[in-house]
Amino acid sequence: MSLPLLIFYGIGTILGAGIYVLIGKVAGEAGSFAPFSFVFASLLAGFSAFSYAELAARFPRSAGEAIYIEEGFGIQKLSLVVGLMIVLVGIVSTATLAHGFIGYLNVFISFSQPVVITVLIISLGLICAWGIGPSVMIASIMTVVEIIGLLIIIYIGRHSFALLPEQLPALTPSFDVSIWAGIVMGSFIAFYAFLGFEDIVNVAEETINPRLNIPLAIIISLVITTIFYVLISVVTILLLSADELSASDAPLSLLYEKTTGQSPVVITLISLVSVINGALIQVIMASRVLYGMSRKQWLPENLGAVNAITHTPVIAIAVVTITVLVFSLLLPLLSLAKITSFITLIIFMLINFALINIKYSKRAHRGFTVPFWVPLTGGVSTLLFILYLIVTLF
């Protein structure tokens, strides 16, 4: 995999996971201040992204997070737990996107939800088993399509930016605690929309010059998607009410229809492609983590078995596919998204503290590096956010 493919890989999983599915849910929590939730979530993810970039340059191997924890703390059991948490994130995230797919499919026609989910997830598993080259190429093509979809939304809503100076006071939150509580909770959901950059590290062993290309791909993909998120969130809030957004299972299709007065066929098709793309990349990631941990003899040897024809870990892919199917059929979309975000916050906290330990030990490294305050800020901020969520939600 080259740098352009890696960037498309990262953009595809971030965009597909977020803006097409959860923009309405973020607006349901933060109201007209939803753009602030996306900005806050991007900052929270950004510190961890830079930590991932240095760790990927130091240890360019599959099962990246599990390796980073082992190198940072030297506790194999903790590494195993984190590796399994990464797999769980991929599984639950794919299940979330399966529900997002149904929301957009219902714009056209209503099918039995269990049937749609089953067909979708089995199809994703078969594509992943086909091979990493074809899988990522398909994901890259779908990424181009979903970027086009977001550009269409920005284009049809371009006139709304003229309203921004007038609307800015109403879109700027006061220091009211209840308002900021909604923004923070919205950022918790929006945080899910930024997940995906960390998946890049798990295809390190299938990447050209991973010590350089993986850090670049992480940073570039996160910057591009953040720009898209801020623009889209501003457009949607200016053109639709928070109540309209939160009530819709296909928010961008609703925006297109109300803005143009036309049937949202094109944007709905693009949204479906986008959601499939994000799910496909999550299945690839989760199966590679299982494969990587099997290679390190942390998990049964069979999970590391590679098919002689496709050169893919077919057993690991099958395990991920079946587990995704179970989660998809048992839990609703918003619950799945919150589970994914909470687990990921814990992982990011540990990753940042692992890098602190590695840097403190002054191990030699001449590749991509970040200042010490980056992982420190990332670790402390995610820890505080976790504590806030525990107090608020439980």
Phi, psi and omega per residue, in radians:
M1 nan 2.269 3.136
S2 -1.555 3.046 3.129
L3 -1.056 -0.808 3.105
P4 -1.013 -0.727 3.113
L5 -1.116 -0.692 3.120
L6 -1.118 -0.698 3.127
I7 -1.128 -0.793 3.089
F8 -1.093 -0.641 3.101
Y9 -1.043 -0.828 -3.137
G10 -1.193 -0.816 3.129
I11 -1.058 -0.719 -3.106
G12 -1.069 -0.782 -3.104
T13 -1.311 -0.530 3.115
I14 -1.277 -0.912 -3.101
L15 -1.104 -0.790 -3.102
G16 -1.109 -0.549 -3.086
A17 -1.368 -0.380 -2.938
G18 -1.990 -1.367 -2.863
I19 -1.125 -0.549 -3.117
Y20 -1.299 -0.411 -3.012
V21 -1.918 -0.731 -2.884
L22 -1.943 0.029 -3.137
I23 -0.997 -0.676 3.123
G24 -1.171 -0.659 -3.134
K25 -1.203 -0.619 3.082
V26 -1.134 -0.765 3.113
A27 -1.100 -0.538 3.104
G28 -1.123 -0.496 3.125
E29 -1.616 -0.771 -3.008
A30 -1.716 -0.176 -3.117
G31 1.130 -2.411 -3.115
S32 -1.252 -0.078 3.128
F33 -1.679 0.304 -3.121
A34 -0.943 -0.689 3.103
P35 -0.982 -0.606 3.099
F36 -1.137 -0.617 3.097
S37 -1.096 -0.696 3.130
F38 -1.210 -0.676 3.107
V39 -1.142 -0.788 3.133
F40 -1.061 -0.763 3.140
A41 -1.146 -0.626 3.136
S42 -1.158 -0.665 3.097
L43 -1.154 -0.732 3.132
L44 -1.074 -0.738 -3.140
A45 -1.312 -0.542 -3.029
G46 -1.085 -0.775 3.123
F47 -1.046 -0.761 3.133
S48 -1.172 -0.593 3.134
A49 -1.072 -0.743 3.125
F50 -1.185 -0.615 3.065
S51 -1.131 -0.755 3.074
Y52 -1.020 -0.708 -3.096
A53 -1.062 -0.762 3.110
E54 -1.194 -0.750 -3.121
L55 -1.119 -0.648 3.106
A56 -1.142 -0.623 3.092
A57 -1.213 -0.590 3.131
R58 -1.323 -0.729 -3.018
F59 -2.308 1.353 -3.083
P60 -1.407 1.318 -3.125
R61 -2.353 2.771 3.042
S62 -1.118 2.862 -3.044
A63 1.010 0.740 -2.997
G64 -0.876 -0.941 -3.073
E65 -1.056 -0.706 3.118
A66 -1.086 -0.676 3.093
I67 -1.148 -0.760 -3.109
Y68 -1.082 -0.714 3.129
I69 -1.146 -0.715 3.120
E70 -1.102 -0.755 -3.132
E71 -1.213 -0.595 -3.065
G72 -1.424 -0.652 -3.047
F73 -2.021 -0.342 3.133
G74 1.184 0.426 -3.131
I75 -2.012 1.845 -3.033
Q76 -1.121 -0.674 -3.124
K77 -1.117 -0.667 3.089
L78 -1.146 -0.681 3.098
S79 -1.087 -0.721 3.115
L80 -1.108 -0.770 3.141
V81 -1.078 -0.787 3.139
V82 -1.115 -0.727 3.101
G83 -1.033 -0.752 3.109
L84 -1.191 -0.589 3.068
M85 -1.124 -0.671 3.101
I86 -1.092 -0.765 3.104
V87 -1.070 -0.755 3.141
L88 -1.083 -0.707 3.098
V89 -1.038 -0.800 3.120
G90 -1.072 -0.710 -3.136
I91 -1.170 -0.860 -3.105
V92 -1.187 -0.629 3.100
S93 -1.107 -0.743 3.097
T94 -1.104 -0.687 3.102
A95 -1.117 -0.658 3.089
T96 -1.057 -0.795 -3.109
L97 -1.191 -0.542 3.082
A98 -1.062 -0.687 3.086
H99 -1.210 -0.641 3.080
G100 -1.104 -0.629 3.088
F101 -1.056 -0.744 -3.136
I102 -1.110 -0.695 3.136
G103 -1.011 -0.744 3.129
Y104 -1.365 -0.592 3.103
L105 -1.087 -0.605 -3.118
N106 -1.161 -0.268 3.044
V107 -1.101 -0.593 -3.140
F108 -1.582 -0.916 -3.012
I109 -2.798 2.578 3.132
S110 -1.682 2.165 3.045
F111 -2.050 2.922 3.035
S112 -1.070 2.148 -3.104
Q113 -1.009 -0.830 3.126
P114 -1.045 -0.648 -3.132
V115 -1.168 -0.807 -3.140
V116 -1.060 -0.821 -3.141
I117 -1.050 -0.787 -3.110
T118 -1.092 -0.837 -3.130
V119 -1.108 -0.762 -3.122
L120 -1.061 -0.869 -3.027
I121 -1.236 -0.688 3.080
I122 -1.113 -0.679 3.102
S123 -1.095 -0.726 3.100
L124 -1.077 -0.737 3.114
G125 -1.066 -0.702 -3.138
L126 -1.179 -0.685 3.098
I127 -1.107 -0.751 3.134
C128 -1.114 -0.639 3.139
A129 -1.250 -0.340 -3.108
W130 -1.090 -0.692 -3.137
G131 2.644 2.625 -3.077
I132 -1.173 -0.688 3.134
G133 -1.057 -1.018 3.106
P134 -1.041 -0.673 -3.110
S135 -1.085 -0.829 -3.109
V136 -1.261 -0.567 3.089
M137 -1.125 -0.759 3.080
I138 -1.075 -0.765 3.125
A139 -1.080 -0.646 -3.137
S140 -1.177 -0.724 3.107
I141 -1.088 -0.773 -3.141
M142 -1.161 -0.522 3.093
T143 -1.140 -0.728 3.080
V144 -1.038 -0.737 3.139
V145 -1.085 -0.779 -3.093
E146 -1.237 -0.537 3.036
I147 -1.131 -0.717 3.072
I148 -1.031 -0.721 3.127
G149 -1.056 -0.751 3.130
L150 -1.200 -0.639 3.088
L151 -1.118 -0.621 3.085
I152 -1.100 -0.790 3.134
I153 -1.075 -0.763 3.129
I154 -1.128 -0.683 -3.119
Y155 -1.151 -0.838 -3.096
I156 -1.219 -0.360 3.129
G157 -1.790 0.214 -3.037
R158 -1.060 -0.560 -3.129
H159 -1.157 -0.355 -3.109
S160 -1.185 -0.441 -3.119
F161 -1.141 -0.432 3.076
A162 -1.175 -0.408 3.133
L163 -1.456 -0.206 -3.011
L164 -1.032 -0.802 3.131
P165 -1.015 -0.702 -3.126
E166 -1.230 -0.658 -3.074
Q167 -1.523 -0.194 -3.030
L168 -0.963 -0.752 3.114
P169 -1.025 -0.668 -3.137
A170 -1.286 -0.386 -3.125
L171 -1.646 -0.045 -3.135
T172 -1.748 2.106 -3.070
P173 -1.272 2.560 3.004
S174 -1.433 -3.007 -3.122
F175 -1.597 0.330 3.093
D176 -1.125 2.230 -3.086
V177 -1.051 -0.718 -3.102
S178 -1.126 -0.628 3.110
I179 -1.137 -0.797 -3.110
W180 -1.255 -0.465 3.037
A181 -1.099 -0.703 3.091
G182 -1.172 -0.683 3.120
I183 -1.135 -0.746 3.127
V184 -1.124 -0.750 3.115
M185 -1.162 -0.625 3.052
G186 -1.116 -0.653 3.123
S187 -1.194 -0.512 3.071
F188 -1.080 -0.747 3.086
I189 -1.267 -0.739 -3.135
A190 -1.118 -0.499 3.117
F191 -0.979 -0.644 3.083
Y192 -0.998 -0.600 -3.086
A193 -1.193 -0.311 3.139
F194 -1.680 -0.070 3.138
L195 -1.256 2.486 -3.136
G196 2.455 -0.604 3.123
F197 -1.060 -0.577 -3.122
E198 -1.234 -0.342 3.118
D199 -1.169 -0.430 -3.091
I200 -1.040 -0.618 -3.059
V201 -1.167 -0.349 -3.058
N202 -1.503 0.033 2.990
V203 -1.999 0.458 -3.091
A204 -1.025 -0.672 -3.076
E205 -1.341 -0.066 3.105
E206 -2.041 0.399 -3.028
T207 -2.075 2.467 3.031
I208 -1.326 2.255 3.111
N209 0.825 1.075 -3.032
P210 -1.103 -0.529 -3.095
R211 -1.122 -0.447 3.095
L212 -1.768 -0.820 -2.988
N213 -1.249 -0.598 -3.121
I214 -1.186 -0.838 3.068
P215 -1.013 -0.727 3.123
L216 -1.094 -0.759 -3.114
A217 -1.133 -0.684 3.122
I218 -1.056 -0.871 -3.061
I219 -1.206 -0.813 -3.096
I220 -1.108 -0.783 -3.098
S221 -1.139 -0.656 3.139
L222 -1.218 -0.711 3.122
V223 -1.099 -0.806 -3.116
I224 -1.087 -0.805 -3.102
T225 -1.203 -0.585 3.094
T226 -1.092 -0.748 3.096
I227 -1.043 -0.800 3.114
F228 -1.056 -0.780 -3.088
Y229 -1.079 -0.785 -3.117
V230 -1.123 -0.795 -3.138
L231 -1.084 -0.813 -3.107
I232 -1.153 -0.728 -3.114
S233 -1.148 -0.639 3.101
V234 -1.166 -0.788 3.141
V235 -1.058 -0.809 -3.074
T236 -1.150 -0.689 -3.136
I237 -1.222 -0.572 3.125
L238 -1.289 -0.498 -3.038
L239 -1.788 -0.402 -3.136
L240 -2.269 2.656 3.062
S241 -1.345 2.759 3.108
A242 -1.069 -0.613 3.126
D243 -1.139 -0.723 3.105
E244 -1.104 -0.751 -3.128
L245 -1.127 -0.826 -3.062
S246 -1.185 -0.437 -3.111
A247 -1.470 -0.181 -3.052
S248 -1.707 2.425 3.025
D249 -1.574 -0.101 3.108
A250 -2.387 1.194 -2.957
P251 -1.057 -0.679 -3.108
L252 -1.279 -0.545 3.033
S253 -1.146 -0.703 3.091
L254 -1.085 -0.761 3.127
L255 -1.064 -0.791 3.139
Y256 -1.061 -0.816 -3.086
E257 -1.120 -0.763 -3.079
K258 -1.302 -0.489 -3.111
T259 -1.429 -0.705 -3.065
T260 -1.713 -0.375 -3.057
G261 1.319 0.191 -3.120
Q262 -1.927 2.818 3.073
S263 -1.125 2.344 -3.049
P264 -1.471 0.767 -3.061
V265 -1.092 -0.893 -3.047
V266 -1.097 -0.874 -3.078
I267 -1.184 -0.532 3.101
T268 -1.212 -0.737 3.089
L269 -1.076 -0.744 3.111
I270 -1.118 -0.702 3.117
S271 -1.085 -0.714 3.105
L272 -1.089 -0.757 3.112
V273 -1.095 -0.733 -3.122
S274 -1.071 -0.792 -3.121
V275 -1.138 -0.731 3.101
I276 -1.060 -0.720 -3.125
N277 -1.061 -0.838 3.118
G278 -1.054 -0.710 -3.137
A279 -1.168 -0.721 -3.142
L280 -1.044 -0.773 -3.114
I281 -1.182 -0.598 3.104
Q282 -1.144 -0.685 3.110
V283 -1.148 -0.725 3.083
I284 -1.016 -0.844 -3.101
M285 -1.057 -0.894 -3.066
A286 -1.075 -0.708 -3.133
S287 -1.181 -0.599 3.124
R288 -1.223 -0.569 3.095
V289 -1.179 -0.778 3.069
L290 -1.022 -0.753 3.110
Y291 -1.060 -0.819 -3.113
G292 -1.105 -0.713 3.128
M293 -1.233 -0.553 3.056
S294 -1.154 -0.699 3.111
R295 -1.073 -0.529 3.109
K296 -1.544 0.099 3.104
Q297 1.139 0.499 3.047
W298 -1.549 -0.389 3.141
L299 -2.252 2.910 -3.115
P300 -0.908 2.519 -3.064
E301 -1.037 -0.573 -3.090
N302 -1.048 -0.548 -3.129
L303 -1.164 -0.310 3.110
G304 -1.688 0.069 -3.123
A305 -1.196 2.310 -3.122
V306 -1.971 2.261 3.138
N307 -1.146 2.362 -3.062
A308 -1.182 -0.422 -3.094
I309 -1.626 -0.879 -3.074
T310 -1.533 -0.314 -3.101
H311 1.046 0.616 3.099
T312 -2.135 2.657 3.113
P313 -1.348 1.410 -2.946
V314 -1.129 -0.605 3.138
I315 -1.198 -0.751 3.090
A316 -1.074 -0.703 3.115
I317 -1.112 -0.721 3.139
A318 -1.120 -0.717 3.129
V319 -1.097 -0.793 3.137
V320 -1.097 -0.795 -3.093
T321 -1.058 -0.803 -3.128
I322 -1.136 -0.718 -3.132
T323 -1.174 -0.689 3.063
V324 -1.021 -0.746 -3.119
L325 -1.054 -0.726 -3.141
V326 -1.111 -0.857 3.138
F327 -1.082 -0.704 -3.111
S328 -1.076 -0.645 -3.080
L329 -1.436 -0.265 -3.038
L330 -1.786 -0.520 -2.978
L331 -2.158 2.585 3.093
P332 -1.361 2.929 -3.016
L333 -1.015 -0.951 -3.021
L334 -1.112 -0.677 3.096
S335 -1.098 -0.716 3.118
L336 -1.107 -0.750 -3.139
A337 -1.114 -0.742 3.142
K338 -1.158 -0.699 3.094
I339 -1.058 -0.795 -3.140
T340 -1.047 -0.825 -3.108
S341 -1.103 -0.750 -3.085
F342 -1.140 -0.799 3.127
I343 -1.090 -0.725 -3.111
T344 -1.147 -0.652 3.083
L345 -1.036 -0.724 3.103
I346 -1.098 -0.761 3.132
I347 -1.104 -0.794 -3.133
F348 -1.075 -0.706 3.109
M349 -1.023 -0.834 -3.124
L350 -1.136 -0.680 3.138
I351 -1.104 -0.762 3.120
N352 -1.100 -0.761 3.128
F353 -1.200 -0.548 3.071
A354 -1.111 -0.746 3.124
L355 -1.149 -0.635 3.077
I356 -1.014 -0.812 3.130
N357 -1.100 -0.710 -3.131
I358 -1.147 -0.758 3.137
K359 -1.204 -0.627 3.141
Y360 -1.127 -0.591 3.134
S361 -1.318 -0.117 3.072
K362 1.005 0.749 3.048
R363 -1.203 2.450 -3.107
A364 -1.100 2.333 3.103
H365 -2.798 2.188 -3.080
R366 -1.934 0.043 -3.129
G367 -1.522 -2.662 -3.127
F368 -1.071 2.266 3.127
T369 -2.365 2.751 3.061
V370 -2.184 2.722 3.095
P371 -1.079 2.729 -3.099
F372 -1.022 -0.570 -3.070
W373 -1.222 -0.311 -3.132
V374 -1.165 -0.994 3.093
P375 -1.145 -0.513 3.105
L376 -1.125 -0.820 3.110
T377 -1.131 -0.740 3.129
G378 -1.084 -0.761 -3.124
G379 -1.185 -0.782 -3.111
V380 -1.192 -0.745 -3.099
S381 -1.140 -0.711 3.108
T382 -1.204 -0.641 3.090
L383 -1.075 -0.811 3.135
L384 -1.108 -0.674 3.133
F385 -1.154 -0.705 3.098
I386 -1.070 -0.797 -3.140
L387 -1.097 -0.700 3.110
Y388 -1.094 -0.731 -3.131
L389 -1.170 -0.670 3.116
I390 -1.087 -0.786 3.132
V391 -1.152 -0.701 -3.059
T392 -1.318 -0.783 -3.006
L393 -1.531 -0.479 -3.044
F394 -2.015 nan nan
